[in-house]
């Protein structure tokens, strides 16, 4: 089983995926950990990446399609290929999405690959704080 070591170099790829209705929960996390995020490689779905840049000034290194357009599957494949070291995935617990199967696959792949992931702000804060 693969184990990911968290480092403070550009070596780690951090994937950020946020479902509609949860993007505002991300801003504080981004602002509190901007230095860590800037010193690593950030991948995000297109809409989330644009929102992150607009609201925080953090430029996302790589954009994949939105979740409904296959972005969750693309990131899940990156996890399988050993390309993702940390996932921040804020799920909207109050809404069902048509691409929920893809979202579940992404979480499942992180579990299989032993990749740390956060599904809420408190966990994301703890994981990103571990870089310090």
N, C-alpha and C positions, 0 to 999 in steps of 0.2 A: 504494500500500500504506500502511495506517495505521501510524503509529509512536506509541507511548505514551511520554509523558514522565513520569518518576517525580518526584513532588513531595511535600512534607510537609504539604500542606493536606488538608482533607476531600474534595478533588476526586477523589482516586483511590479506586476501588472495588477492594478486595482480596477475591478469592474464595478460600475455604479449603474443600477437599474432602479427606476422608481415608477410605480404605477400612478396613473392619473389620480389626483386627489391627495397625493402624499408628497408632492414636490416641495411644499413649504417646510416640511419636516427636515428636509435635507440641508437647507441653507445654513443653519447654525452649525451643523456638523462640518460642512465645507469650510466655513469661516474659522471655526475653532482649530481645524487641522489643515489649513491651507498649505503650510510649509511642508508637511508630510506629503500631501497630495502633489504638490509641485515638484518634489524631489523624486517622485515615482511616476510610473506610466499609467495614466488613467484612461480607461475605455468606458464608453457609455453609449446608451441608445441615443439616437439623434435628437429627439425632443428634450430629453433630460440634459444632454450635453449643451444644447442651446440655452436652456433655462439656467444651468449652472454658470455658464459664462456671463449671461445677462445679469444675474443676481449677485454674483460673487467676484467676477473677473477672472476666475480660474479657467484656463484654456484646457479643454479635454484633448488628449493626445490622439485618440482614435474614436471615431463614431461608427456605430453599426446601425442598421435600420431599427425603427421602433419595434416594440414587442409584438404588436399585431402584424408587423411586416417581416417577422422572422428574427428580430434582434435577440430575443431570449434564447432561441435555438442556436444562433451564431455564437453567443457567449457560452452556452452549454458545450458546444463543440470545442471552443477554446479551452474550457476546463478539462475536457477529455484529453486534449492534446498537450496538457501540462503548461498552458500559456497564461493561466490566471492564478494569482497567488492569494487574492482576497476578493470577496464579493460583498458589496453592500446592495441589498435588494429590499427596498421598502415596499411591502405589499399593502394594498388597500384592503383592510379586513371588512369593509362595509360594502364592497362592490364585487360582483363577479365579472370577469372579463372573458371574451370569447377565446382568447389564447391562453387560458389558465393551464391547459395541459403542458404547454411549452414552459410556463413559469414553474410548474411542478417538476418538470424534467431538469431545469436548471438547478433547482435546489437539490434534487436527487443526485445529480452529477457532482455537486460540491460535496455532498456526504460521501459518495463513493470514492472520490479523489482525496478526501480528507482536507478540503480547502476551507479555511475559516470563512464564515459568512455571517452577516448581520441582517436581520429582518426588521430592526427598529433602531431608533436613534440612540438609545442607551447602549445597545450592543455595539453599534458602529463607533460610538465614542470610545468605548473600552478597547476595541480592536485597534483603532487608529492611535490611541494613547500608548499602546504597547510599542510604538516606534520610538518613543522618547527616551 
